[in-house]
């Protein structure tokens, strides 16, 4: 079955309606279709059509397809392997702080021990992955995802942050395990944040329906259901959960911009550390409670991010950088 390239491009840029999304997901179940999808997506990303502000024209989309098809005709057919990967740039000129990766994860005869495949995204990088069932996963910097071979259930284990677009299958629930909480879905789009160094684990639901499962302080299994537009928060210290409305900032990172509002400097420092792969050392602690609102472009250099913070530091506090370490200190 063929697929309209215009629909595929709108799927890549999150502009398809519900029917078109279902059509694309069904089409992606075939291996050759998945390979074609990844090839086209890489070509569109490399041509700079995906992450720019203005909408790409039909002519631009088709011109990139022609070039990609011509290039493919000179490429040898790869051998069948258990993990097939291609690397692509997220902008026309690659930034040293960003590596966008597209992987199709195929668990075949050469699967890892215990039927688990592990993916790690280092600091200063982002990753985009397509699982065997068609589920798409974006991983934030400093994240690790382990994928269990899919059978009656589809299970992954997340440390860090990931945005999931799950291929709907009511007969095979999709489970995201984090160290303190599980997320159970059948088909939906959601963001899970579970960094070890942060006190809270959160899940933001974009569409569909999910159930969060965790143990309270008495060891009892608790459940929290989410509807689209809600964020569920689990406090690791108190073993309690709560819900709040989505503010639109929770998963902005996957589109290349980290947005924040009224965020304490201590938490902002963690995000900068992951984005730029730098250490931030507070030699004075009181500034950690200073709050910031704004946004950071992951393609911008570190100094641009630091300059925004530097101009609003309290009197008597300086910010200096040496190699890959940022020092926040009080002037003596």
LOBA-172059 format. One record per residue: residue in one letter; x negated, y, z negated of N, C-alpha, C in turn. Coordinates in steps of 0.1 Angstrom, whole numbers, padded with zeros to 4 digits, always signed. Atoms other than C-alpha are relative to their C-alpha. Example, Ala and Ser with C-alpha at 12.3 -4.5 7.8 and 13.67 -1.06 7.14 Angstrom:
! residues 2
A-0009-0012+0000-0123-0045-0078-0009+0012+0000S+0009-0011+0000-0137-0011-0071+0008+0011-0008
//
This chain:
! residues 332
X-0008-0012+0000+0000+0000+0000-0009+0012+0000X+0007-0012-0001-0013+0034+0010+0005+0010-0011X-0004-0010+0009-0012+0065-0012-0003+0014+0006X+0002-0014-0005-0007+0101-0002-0011+0007-0008X+0012-0006+0006-0040+0119-0009+0004+0013-0008X-0005-0012+0007-0021+0151-0019+0005-0004-0014X-0005+0004+0013-0003+0132-0047-0012-0004-0009X+0011+0004+0008-0036+0117-0058-0008+0012-0006X+0007-0012+0005-0052+0151-0060+0008+0007-0011X-0008-0006+0010-0023+0165-0080+0000-0009-0013X+0001+0009+0012-0026+0134-0103-0014+0003-0007X+0013-0003+0006-0063+0142-0109+0000+0014-0007X-0001-0013+0006-0054+0178-0117+0012+0002-0010X-0011+0000+0010-0025+0168-0140+0012+0008+0005X-0011-0008-0005+0002+0183-0117+0010-0009+0007X-0010+0009-0005+0023+0152-0108+0012+0000-0009X-0011+0002+0008+0058+0147-0119+0001-0014-0005X-0001+0013+0006+0070+0116-0138+0000-0011+0010X-0001+0011-0011+0079+0096-0106-0014-0001+0007X+0013+0001-0007+0046+0105-0089-0011-0007-0009X+0010+0006+0009+0026+0096-0120+0002-0015-0001X-0003+0014+0000+0043+0062-0122-0004-0007+0013X+0005+0006-0013+0036+0056-0085-0015-0001+0001X+0015+0001+0000-0001+0064-0089-0005-0011-0009X+0004+0010+0010-0004+0042-0120+0002-0014+0006X-0003+0013-0006+0012+0013-0101-0010-0003+0011X+0010+0002-0011-0011+0018-0071-0014-0003-0005X+0014+0002+0006-0042+0018-0094-0002-0014-0005X+0002+0013+0005-0036-0017-0105-0008-0009+0009X+0009+0007-0009-0053-0030-0074-0014+0005+0000X+0014-0004+0001-0090-0031-0076-0005+0010+0011X+0005-0009-0011-0097-0016-0041+0006+0014-0001X-0006-0013+0002-0072+0012-0049-0007+0008-0011X+0008-0007+0011-0091+0020-0082-0013+0005+0006X+0013-0004-0005-0124+0021-0063+0003+0013+0009X-0003-0012-0009-0108+0045-0037+0003+0012-0008X-0004-0011+0009-0093+0067-0064-0013+0006-0006X+0012-0005+0006-0127+0070-0082-0009+0007+0010X+0008-0006-0011-0145+0078-0049+0006+0014+0004X-0006-0012-0004-0120+0105-0040-0001+0010-0012X+0001-0009+0011-0120+0120-0075-0014+0005-0001X+0014-0005+0001-0158+0122-0076-0002+0010+0011X+0002-0009-0011-0157+0138-0042+0006+0014-0002X-0007-0013+0003-0132+0165-0052-0007+0007-0011X+0008-0007+0011-0151+0172-0085-0012+0006+0005X+0013-0005-0005-0184+0175-0067+0002+0012+0010X-0003-0011-0009-0168+0199-0041+0005+0012-0008X-0005-0011+0008-0156+0221-0070+0014+0003+0001X-0014-0002-0002-0119+0217-0062+0008-0002-0013X-0009+0004+0012-0107+0203-0096+0000+0010-0011X+0000-0008+0012-0118+0227-0123+0000+0015+0003X+0000-0015-0002-0115+0261-0105+0014+0005-0003X-0013-0007+0004-0087+0286-0112+0011-0001+0011X-0010+0000-0010-0070+0287-0078+0002-0014+0005X-0004+0013-0005-0052+0258-0063-0006-0003+0013X+0007+0004-0012-0070+0239-0036+0011-0002+0011X-0009+0001-0011-0054+0240-0001+0000-0015+0005X+0000+0013-0006-0044+0209+0018-0012-0002+0009X+0011+0001-0009-0071+0216+0043-0013-0003-0007X+0012+0003+0008-0098+0217+0016+0000-0014-0005X-0001+0013+0005-0085+0185+0001-0004-0011+0011X+0003+0009-0011-0086+0167+0035-0014+0001+0005X+0014-0001-0005-0120+0181+0045-0009-0008-0009X+0009+0007+0009-0136+0166+0014+0002-0015+0002X-0003+0014-0002-0118+0133+0021-0008-0005+0012X+0007+0004-0012-0133+0132+0056-0015-0002-0002X+0014+0001+0003-0168+0138+0043-0003-0012-0009X+0002+0012+0009-0164+0112+0016+0001-0013+0007X-0002+0012-0008-0151+0086+0041-0012-0002+0009X+0012+0002-0008-0180+0093+0064-0012-0005-0007X+0011+0005+0008-0205+0089+0036+0001-0014-0004X-0002+0014+0004-0189+0057+0025-0003-0010+0011X+0003+0009-0011-0193+0042+0060-0015-0004+0001X+0015+0003+0000-0231+0043+0055-0004-0006-0013X+0004+0006+0013-0230+0028+0020+0003-0015+0000X-0001+0014+0001-0236-0009+0014+0011-0004-0011X-0009+0004+0009-0209-0028-0004-0007-0005-0013X+0007+0004+0012-0220-0032-0041+0003-0014-0004X-0003+0014+0005-0223-0066-0057+0010+0001-0011X-0010+0001+0011-0196-0077-0081-0007+0000-0014X+0007+0000+0013-0207-0068-0116+0011+0003-0011X-0010-0002+0011-0189-0065-0150+0002+0014-0003X-0002-0014+0003-0194-0027-0152-0004+0008+0011X+0003-0008-0011-0192-0004-0123+0001+0014-0003X+0000-0014+0004-0200+0032-0127-0005+0010+0011X+0005-0010-0008-0205+0064-0108-0001+0013-0008X+0001-0012+0008-0217+0097-0121+0003+0012+0009X-0003-0011-0008-0204+0130-0109-0001+0013-0008X+0000-0013+0007-0207+0167-0117+0014+0005-0002X-0013-0006+0003-0179+0186-0132+0001+0014+0006X-0001-0013-0007-0188+0218-0114-0010-0001+0012X+0008+0000-0012-0207+0227-0082-0015-0001-0004X+0013+0001+0005-0239+0232-0102+0001-0006-0014X-0001+0008+0012-0245+0207-0130-0006+0008-0012X+0005-0007+0012-0250+0222-0165-0008-0010-0009X+0007+0010+0008-0276+0206-0188+0008-0004-0012X-0007+0004+0012-0250+0205-0216+0012-0009+0004X-0012+0008-0004-0224+0185-0196-0004-0011+0010X+0001+0011-0010-0224+0151-0179+0014-0006+0001X-0013+0006-0002-0191+0140-0165-0001-0013+0006X+0002+0014-0004-0189+0103-0161+0013-0007+0003X-0012+0008-0003-0163+0082-0144-0003-0015+0001X+0003+0014+0000-0163+0045-0151+0013-0008+0002X-0010+0010-0001-0141+0016-0141-0005-0011-0008X+0004+0011+0009-0143-0009-0169+0006-0013+0004X-0006+0013-0004-0139-0044-0156-0007-0011-0008X+0005+0010+0008-0143-0072-0180+0001-0014+0008X+0000+0013-0008-0153-0103-0159-0008-0011-0007X+0007+0012+0006-0174-0134-0164-0012+0004-0008X+0012-0004+0007-0204-0114-0176+0003+0010-0011X-0004-0009+0010-0187-0098-0205-0009-0001-0012X+0009+0000+0012-0205-0088-0237+0004-0009-0010X-0003+0009+0011-0206-0108-0268+0013+0004-0007X-0013-0002+0007-0172-0111-0286+0009+0008+0009X-0009-0006-0009-0155-0098-0255+0002+0015-0002X-0001-0014+0003-0163-0062-0264-0009+0008+0009X+0008-0009-0008-0175-0034-0242-0002+0013-0007X+0002-0012+0008-0191-0004-0258-0004+0012+0009X+0003-0012-0007-0192+0031-0244-0004+0011-0010X+0005-0010+0009-0212+0059-0261-0002+0013+0008X+0002-0013-0007-0211+0096-0251-0008+0009-0010X+0009-0008+0009-0240+0116-0266+0004+0014-0001X-0003-0014+0002-0239+0151-0279-0004+0007+0013X+0003-0008-0012-0239+0177-0251+0006-0006+0013X-0005+0007-0012-0219+0154-0228+0015-0002-0002X-0014+0004-0001-0183+0145-0218+0001-0013+0008X-0001+0012-0009-0171+0112-0203+0014-0002+0004X-0014+0004-0005-0141+0101-0182-0001-0014+0005X+0001+0015-0002-0133+0064-0180+0014-0005+0004X-0013+0006-0004-0106+0043-0163-0001-0015-0004X+0000+0014+0005-0099+0010-0181+0007-0009+0011X-0005+0009-0010-0089-0021-0162+0015+0000+0002X-0014-0001-0002-0052-0016-0168+0005+0013+0006X-0004-0013-0006-0052+0019-0153+0000+0011-0010X+0000-0010+0010-0054+0037-0186-0013+0009+0002X+0011-0009-0001-0076+0068-0184-0004+0006-0014X+0005-0005+0013-0098+0080-0213-0010+0010+0002X+0010-0010+0001-0116+0112-0218-0007+0000-0013X+0007+0000+0013-0143+0111-0245-0008+0012-0002X+0007-0012+0004-0156+0141-0263-0015-0003-0004X+0014+0002+0004-0193+0146-0272-0001-0007-0013X+0002+0007+0012-0206+0123-0299+0010-0010-0004X-0010+0010+0002-0180+0097-0294-0004-0014+0004X+0003+0014-0004-0181+0059-0292+0014-0008+0001X-0012+0008-0003-0154+0036-0277-0004-0014+0002X+0002+0014-0002-0154-0002-0280+0013-0006+0006X-0012+0005-0007-0130-0020-0256+0000-0015-0002X-0002+0014+0002-0117-0054-0265+0007-0006+0013X-0006+0006-0012-0108-0078-0236+0015+0000-0002X-0015-0002+0001-0071-0071-0229+0006-0014+0002X-0007+0013-0001-0048-0101-0235+0015+0004-0002X-0013-0003+0004-0014-0100-0252+0002+0015-0005X+0001-0014+0004-0024-0066-0266-0012+0007+0007X+0012-0008-0006-0047-0038-0253-0005+0008-0012X+0005-0006+0012-0070-0027-0281-0014+0006+0002X+0013-0007-0001-0098-0002-0283-0003+0006-0014X+0005-0005+0013-0119+0011-0313-0007+0013+0003X+0006-0013-0003-0127+0048-0314-0006+0006-0012X+0007-0008+0010-0152+0068-0334-0003+0013+0007X+0001-0013-0007-0151+0105-0324+0013+0005+0005X-0013-0006-0005-0125+0120-0301+0002-0004+0014X-0003+0005-0013-0107+0107-0271+0014+0005+0004X-0013-0003-0005-0078+0118-0249+0004-0012+0009X-0004+0012-0006-0058+0088-0236+0013+0003+0009X-0012+0001-0009-0033+0085-0206+0002-0015+0002X-0002+0015+0001-0020+0050-0212+0010-0005+0011X-0009+0007-0010-0005+0029-0184+0011-0007-0008X-0012+0005+0007+0030+0020-0196+0001-0015+0002X-0003+0014+0000+0036-0017-0205+0006-0004-0013X-0006+0003+0013+0061-0024-0232-0003-0014-0006X+0003+0013+0004+0051-0060-0233-0014-0002-0005X+0014+0000+0005+0015-0052-0241-0003+0013-0006X+0002-0013+0007+0012-0024-0267-0015+0003+0001X+0014-0006+0000-0019-0002-0266-0003+0004-0014X+0004-0003+0013-0037+0001-0299-0014+0007+0000X+0013-0007+0002-0064+0027-0308-0003-0001-0015X+0004+0001+0014-0082+0017-0340-0010+0010-0003X+0011-0009+0006-0101+0043-0360-0003-0005-0014X+0004+0006+0013-0119+0037-0393+0011+0001-0010X-0010-0002+0011-0089+0050-0413+0014-0001+0005X-0013-0001-0005-0059+0049-0390+0001-0007+0013X-0002+0006-0013-0044+0030-0361+0011+0008+0007X-0010-0007-0009-0024+0045-0332+0006-0011+0009X-0007+0010-0008+0002+0022-0316+0009+0007+0011X-0008-0006-0010+0017+0031-0282+0004-0011+0010X-0003+0009-0012+0033+0015-0251-0003+0007+0013X+0003-0008-0012+0028+0043-0225+0002+0015-0003X-0001-0014+0005+0020+0079-0233-0013+0007+0003X+0012-0008-0001-0006+0107-0233-0002+0006-0014X+0002-0004+0014-0022+0116-0266-0015+0002-0002X+0014-0003+0004-0054+0129-0282-0002-0006-0015X+0003+0006+0013-0071+0111-0312-0014+0006-0004X+0013-0005+0005-0098+0128-0333-0004-0007-0013X+0004+0008+0011-0117+0107-0357-0015+0000-0002X+0014-0001+0003-0152+0120-0364-0003-0004-0014X+0003+0005+0013-0169+0104-0393-0003+0011-0010X+0004-0011+0009-0182+0137-0407+0012+0010-0003X-0011-0009+0003-0147+0153-0408+0010-0008-0009X-0009+0006+0010-0122+0147-0436+0013-0005+0006X-0013+0003-0006-0092+0145-0414-0001-0008+0013X-0002+0006-0013-0082+0121-0386+0014+0004+0005X-0012-0006-0005-0056+0135-0363+0004-0006+0014X-0005+0005-0013-0034+0124-0333+0010+0011+0005X-0009-0010-0006-0017+0149-0310+0007-0007+0012X-0008+0007-0011+0011+0136-0288+0004+0010+0011X-0003-0009-0011+0015+0152-0254+0013-0005+0007X-0012+0006-0006+0041+0128-0239+0002-0014-0005X-0003+0013+0005+0058+0096-0249+0003-0001-0015X-0002+0002+0014+0059+0082-0284-0010-0009-0006X+0011+0008+0006+0033+0069-0308+0004-0002-0015X-0002+0003+0014+0033+0054-0343-0014-0001-0006X+0013+0001+0007+0004+0060-0367+0002-0009-0012X+0000+0009+0012-0004+0033-0393-0012+0001-0008X+0011-0001+0009-0026+0036-0423+0004-0005-0014X-0002+0005+0014-0030+0025-0460-0001+0012-0009X+0000-0011+0010-0021+0048-0488-0010-0004-0012X+0009+0002+0011-0040+0050-0521+0003-0013-0008X-0004+0012+0006-0020+0020-0534-0003-0013+0009X+0003+0011-0009-0031-0001-0504+0012-0004+0008X-0012+0003-0007+0004-0001-0489-0001+0006+0014X+0000-0005-0014+0008+0001-0451+0011+0010+0002X-0009-0011-0003+0024+0034-0441+0001+0003+0015X-0002-0003-0014+0038+0045-0408+0005+0015+0002X-0004-0014-0003+0042+0080-0393+0003+0000+0015X-0004-0001-0014+0061+0084-0360-0002+0014+0005X+0001-0013-0006+0053+0113-0336+0008+0001+0012X-0007-0003-0012+0073+0130-0309-0009+0010+0008X+0008-0009-0007+0058+0151-0281+0000+0014-0006X+0001-0013+0006+0045+0184-0293-0003+0000-0015X+0003+0001+0014+0036+0171-0328-0015-0006-0001X+0013+0005+0004+0002+0165-0344+0001-0007-0014X+0000+0007+0013-0001+0138-0371-0014+0000-0006X+0013-0001+0007-0029+0143-0397-0001-0009-0011X+0002+0009+0011-0043+0117-0420-0012+0006-0008X+0011-0004+0009-0064+0129-0450-0007-0012-0006X+0007+0012+0005-0091+0104-0458-0002+0000-0015X+0003+0000+0014-0096+0116-0493+0013-0003-0008X-0012+0003+0008-0060+0116-0505+0008-0012+0005X-0007+0011-0007-0048+0088-0481+0015+0004+0002X-0014-0005-0003-0017+0109-0472+0000+0005+0014X-0001-0005-0014-0004+0120-0438+0010+0012+0000X-0009-0011-0002+0015+0151-0425+0001+0003+0014X-0002-0003-0014+0028+0165-0393+0001+0015+0001X-0001-0014-0003+0026+0199-0377+0002+0002+0015X-0002-0002-0014+0036+0215-0344-0013+0002+0008X+0012-0001-0008+0010+0214-0316-0002+0015+0003X+0002-0014-0003-0007+0247-0311-0007+0002+0014X+0005-0001-0014-0021+0240-0276-0015-0001+0000X+0015-0001+0001-0058+0239-0288-0006-0014-0002X+0005+0013+0005-0061+0202-0298-0008-0007+0011X+0008+0008-0010-0073+0188-0265-0005+0008+0012X+0005-0009-0010-0085+0218-0246-0014-0004+0005X+0014+0004-0003-0120+0203-0247-0001-0008+0013X+0001+0009-0011-0112+0178-0220+0000+0007+0014X+0000-0008-0012-0107+0206-0194-0011+0009+0001X+0012-0008-0001-0140+0222-0201-0001+0012-0009X+0000-0012+0009-0130+0248-0227+0004-0004-0014X-0003+0003+0014-0131+0245-0265+0007+0013-0005X-0007-0011+0005-0104+0268-0279+0003-0002-0015X-0002+0001+0014-0100+0275-0316+0006+0013-0005X-0007-0012+0006-0079+0298-0338-0002-0001-0015X+0001-0001+0015-0087+0308-0374-0008-0012-0005X+0007+0012+0003-0113+0281-0376-0012+0004-0009X+0011-0003+0008-0138+0281-0405-0014-0002+0007X+0013+0001-0006-0174+0286-0395-0007-0014-0001X+0005+0013+0002-0184+0253-0410+0005-0010+0010X-0006+0009-0010-0160+0234-0387-0004+0004+0014X+0004-0004-0013-0169+0255-0357-0015-0004+0003X+0014+0004-0002-0206+0247-0363-0001-0015+0004X+0000+0014-0004-0198+0210-0360+0003-0002+0015X-0003+0000-0014-0182+0216-0326-0011+0005+0009X+0011-0005-0008-0211+0236-0314-0011-0010+0000X+0010+0010+0001-0235+0209-0326+0003-0011+0011X-0004+0011-0009-0216+0183-0305-0001+0005+0015X+0000-0006-0014-0213+0206-0274-0014+0001+0005X+0013-0004-0005-0249+0216-0272-0011-0009-0005X+0010+0009+0005-0267+0188-0290-0011+0008-0008X+0009-0008+0009-0283+0212-0316+0003-0003-0014X-0002+0001+0014-0287+0211-0353+0003+0014-0005X-0003-0013+0007-0271+0239-0374-0002-0001-0015X+0004+0001+0014-0287+0245-0408+0005+0013-0007X-0005-0011+0008-0268+0267-0433-0009+0001-0013X+0009-0003+0012-0294+0281-0458+0008+0009-0010X-0010-0007+0009-0265+0301-0473+0014-0005+0003X-0013+0007-0003-0231+0285-0477+0012+0008+0001X-0013-0008+0001-0207+0313-0483+0005+0004+0014X-0005-0004-0014-0205+0321-0445+0008-0012+0006X-0008+0011-0006-0190+0286-0439+0015+0003+0000X-0015-0002+0001-0156+0299-0449+0004+0012+0009X-0004-0010-0009-0157+0328-0424+0008-0006+0012X-0009+0006-0010-0130+0322-0398-0001+0007+0014X+0002-0005-0014-0132+0326-0360+0011-0005+0009X-0009+0004-0011-0108+0326-0331-0006+0003+0013X+0005-0003-0013-0117+0324-0295-0002-0013+0008X+0002+0012-0008-0130+0299-0269-0014+0000+0005X+0013+0002-0005-0162+0284-0256+0000-0008+0013X+0001+0007-0013-0169+0273-0220-0012-0010-0001X+0011+0009+0002-0189+0241-0221-0011+0001+0010X+0011-0002-0010-0208+0251-0190-0009+0013-0003X+0007-0012+0003-0220+0283-0207-0012-0004-0009X+0012+0003+0008-0255+0284-0223+0003+0001-0015X-0001-0001+0015-0259+0280-0261+0000+0014-0005X+0002-0014+0005-0270+0316-0265+0013+0008+0001X-0013-0007-0001-0236+0328-0252+0009-0003-0012X-0009+0004+0011-0218+0308-0279-0005+0006-0013X+0006-0006+0012-0242+0320-0306+0002+0015-0001X-0001-0014+0000-0239+0356-0295+0013+0005-0005X-0013-0003+0005-0202+0356-0302+0001+0000-0015X+0000+0001+0015-0208+0345-0338-0009+0010-0006X+0010-0009+0006-0239+0366-0344+0005+0014-0002X-0005-0014+0002-0221+0399-0339+0010+0002-0011X-0010-0001+0010-0195+0391-0365-0005-0006-0013X+0005+0005+0013-0218+0377-0392+0000+0011-0011X+0000-0010+0011-0216+0395-0426-0014+0007-0001X+0013-0007+0002-0243+0421-0434-0009-0009-0009X+0010+0007+0008-0274+0405-0448-0001-0015+0004X+0001+0014-0005-0270+0372-0428-0005+0000+0014X+0006+0001-0013-0291+0363-0398+0002-0013+0006X-0001+0013-0007-0290+0336-0372-0012-0001+0009X+0012+0002-0008-0323+0323-0357+0000-0014+0006X+0001+0013-0006-0330+0295-0333-0015-0004+0002X+0013+0006-0002-0361+0273-0331+0001-0014+0006X-0002+0013-0007-0363+0245-0306+0015-0003+0001X-0014+0003-0001-0330+0227-0310+0007+0001-0014X-0006-0002+0013-0321+0240-0345+0003+0015-0001X-0004-0013+0002-0301+0270-0354+0001+0002-0016X+0000-0002+0015-0307+0285-0389+0009+0012-0003X-0009-0011+0005-0281+0306-0407-0006+0003-0014X+0006-0003+0013-0298+0324-0436+0003+0014-0004X-0002-0013+0005-0294+0353-0459-0014+0008-0001X+0013-0008+0000-0320+0382-0457-0003+0003-0015X+0005-0002+0014-0340+0383-0489-0006+0014-0001
//
